[in-house]
Amino acid sequence: MSFFTSEIFNPKRKFRWIVEIDSGEELFKVAAKTVQKPNYTLEATQHKFLNHQFNFPNRVIWQPIDITFVDHEGSGQDTSVTTKLYDLLRKAGYQDPNSSLNCEVSPTKDKARRALKGVRIVQLSGDAKGAGEAAHSKRLEEWTLKNAFISKVTFGDLSYDDDGLVEISCTFVYDFATYKANP
């Protein structure tokens, strides 16, 4: 019997997920096109004894992740993704050279951590019955990036010979991630 026909086995799908970003003032679910789940490397320390080499686990290093957002025009209370990301940069301590504070203030980890309260990657189930958004709202797993900040933003490319969507690529650096199954 194939695992696809089994009633107990339901594979997780790559297209059922959301990203939640908590800025402290609001929790916004932005239109994310792609996201990487957290990943880590467990370093090994080598110990040589006579003619043998033994490896011992050492420290866990969490790798940065990339998220690609689709930008949209802001209207009313809903601002564009570009505006939200630039606001996070300013809350992290960035001041442009024309600012009256000029070089007196710079981004710090504490400010960046307070500006970005949380980043959650939530994988959803598709086994719920019914139609609409509620049909796919069962959370299967939730990854939370701890002490995250945005280390790189590319605000997209513009071109007259392309009618595609404007995409914003962000790299998130974090100290560690937590995982919850069926939160």
C-alpha positions as CSV (number, residue, x, y, z in Angstrom):
1,M,0.0,0.0,0.0
2,S,1.3,3.4,-1.0
3,F,1.9,6.0,1.8
4,F,-0.3,8.5,-0.2
5,T,-3.3,6.2,0.2
6,S,-2.9,5.7,3.9
7,E,-5.4,7.5,6.1
8,I,-2.9,8.0,8.9
9,F,-0.2,9.6,6.7
10,N,-0.7,13.1,5.4
11,P,2.5,14.7,4.1
12,K,3.1,18.3,4.9
13,R,2.8,20.6,1.8
14,K,5.3,23.3,0.9
15,F,2.6,25.8,0.0
16,R,0.7,25.9,3.2
17,W,2.3,28.4,5.5
18,I,2.3,31.9,6.8
19,V,4.9,34.3,8.3
20,E,3.9,36.5,11.2
21,I,6.1,39.5,12.1
22,D,5.5,41.1,15.5
23,S,6.8,44.7,15.6
24,G,5.5,45.2,19.2
25,E,2.9,47.6,17.9
26,E,1.2,45.3,15.5
27,L,1.3,41.7,14.3
28,F,1.3,41.8,10.6
29,K,1.0,38.8,8.3
30,V,2.6,39.9,5.1
31,A,2.4,38.4,1.7
32,A,5.5,36.2,1.7
33,K,6.4,34.4,-1.4
34,T,9.2,32.1,-0.1
35,V,10.7,31.4,3.3
36,Q,13.4,29.1,4.6
37,K,12.7,27.2,7.8
38,P,15.4,27.6,10.4
39,N,18.4,25.4,10.1
40,Y,21.5,24.8,12.2
41,T,25.0,23.4,12.1
42,L,26.3,21.3,15.0
43,E,30.0,21.9,15.1
44,A,32.3,19.1,15.9
45,T,35.6,19.2,17.9
46,Q,38.3,16.8,16.9
47,H,40.2,14.9,19.5
48,K,43.3,13.0,18.5
49,F,44.4,10.0,20.5
50,L,47.4,8.1,19.3
51,N,46.5,7.0,15.7
52,H,42.8,7.7,16.0
53,Q,40.6,10.7,15.7
54,F,37.4,11.1,17.6
55,N,34.7,13.8,17.0
56,F,32.6,15.4,19.7
57,P,29.6,17.6,19.3
58,N,30.4,21.2,20.2
59,R,28.1,24.2,19.7
60,V,25.0,24.8,17.7
61,I,25.1,27.6,15.1
62,W,21.8,28.8,13.7
63,Q,22.0,29.9,10.1
64,P,20.4,33.1,8.8
65,I,17.2,32.6,6.8
66,D,15.9,34.4,3.8
67,I,12.3,35.5,3.3
68,T,10.9,37.0,0.0
69,F,7.9,39.3,0.4
70,V,5.6,40.6,-2.3
71,D,5.3,44.4,-1.9
72,H,1.9,46.1,-2.2
73,E,0.5,49.6,-2.3
74,G,-0.3,50.9,1.1
75,S,-3.8,52.2,1.7
76,G,-5.3,53.7,4.9
77,Q,-3.8,52.0,8.0
78,D,-2.2,49.3,5.9
79,T,1.2,50.4,4.8
80,S,3.4,48.8,2.2
81,V,6.0,46.2,3.1
82,T,8.7,48.6,2.1
83,T,7.4,51.1,4.7
84,K,7.1,48.5,7.4
85,L,10.7,47.3,6.8
86,Y,12.1,50.8,6.7
87,D,10.3,51.6,10.0
88,L,11.9,48.5,11.6
89,L,15.3,49.8,10.5
90,R,14.6,53.2,12.1
91,K,13.3,51.6,15.3
92,A,16.5,49.5,15.4
93,G,18.5,52.8,15.7
94,Y,19.3,53.8,12.1
95,Q,19.3,57.6,11.4
96,D,20.0,58.8,7.9
97,P,22.8,61.4,7.5
98,N,20.4,64.3,7.1
99,S,18.9,63.6,10.6
100,S,19.5,66.1,13.3
101,L,21.0,63.2,15.4
102,N,23.3,62.4,12.5
103,C,26.0,60.0,13.8
104,E,25.1,60.2,17.5
105,V,22.8,57.2,17.2
106,S,23.4,53.8,15.5
107,P,21.6,50.5,15.4
108,T,22.2,48.2,18.4
109,K,21.2,44.6,19.1
110,D,18.9,45.7,22.0
111,K,17.1,48.3,19.8
112,A,16.8,45.8,16.9
113,R,15.5,43.1,19.2
114,R,12.9,45.5,20.7
115,A,11.9,46.7,17.2
116,L,11.3,43.1,16.0
117,K,9.5,41.3,18.9
118,G,9.1,38.1,17.0
119,V,9.2,36.3,13.7
120,R,7.1,33.2,13.4
121,I,7.0,30.7,10.5
122,V,3.8,28.7,10.8
123,Q,3.2,25.6,8.7
124,L,-0.5,24.8,8.1
125,S,-2.5,21.7,7.6
126,G,-4.7,21.1,4.6
127,D,-6.8,18.3,6.1
128,A,-9.5,20.5,7.5
129,K,-12.9,20.2,5.9
130,G,-14.7,23.2,4.4
131,A,-13.8,26.1,2.2
132,G,-12.1,29.4,2.7
133,E,-9.2,30.5,4.9
134,A,-10.6,28.6,8.0
135,A,-10.3,25.3,6.1
136,H,-6.5,25.6,6.2
137,S,-5.9,27.3,9.5
138,K,-4.8,24.3,11.6
139,R,-1.3,24.9,12.7
140,L,1.0,21.9,12.4
141,E,4.2,23.5,13.5
142,E,5.5,26.9,14.5
143,W,9.1,28.1,14.4
144,T,9.9,31.3,16.4
145,L,13.2,33.2,15.7
146,K,14.6,34.5,19.0
147,N,16.4,37.8,19.1
148,A,16.0,38.2,15.4
149,F,16.9,41.2,13.3
150,I,17.1,41.9,9.6
151,S,20.6,42.0,8.4
152,K,20.0,42.5,4.7
153,V,17.1,43.9,2.6
154,T,16.9,44.1,-1.2
155,F,13.9,46.2,-2.1
156,G,13.5,44.6,-5.6
157,D,14.2,45.4,-9.2
158,L,12.2,47.6,-11.6
159,S,12.1,47.0,-15.3
160,Y,9.9,48.2,-18.2
161,D,10.1,44.8,-19.9
162,D,8.7,42.8,-16.9
163,D,5.1,43.0,-15.6
164,G,5.8,40.8,-12.5
165,L,5.4,41.6,-8.9
166,V,7.9,43.7,-6.9
167,E,9.6,41.3,-4.5
168,I,11.6,42.3,-1.4
169,S,14.2,39.9,-0.1
170,C,15.3,39.9,3.5
171,T,17.9,38.0,5.5
172,F,17.0,37.4,9.1
173,V,19.8,36.7,11.7
174,Y,18.8,35.3,15.0
175,D,20.4,33.7,18.1
176,F,18.3,30.5,18.1
177,A,14.9,29.2,17.1
178,T,12.2,27.4,19.1
179,Y,9.9,24.8,17.6
180,K,6.4,23.8,18.7
181,A,4.4,21.0,17.2
182,N,0.6,21.5,16.9
183,P,0.7,24.9,18.8
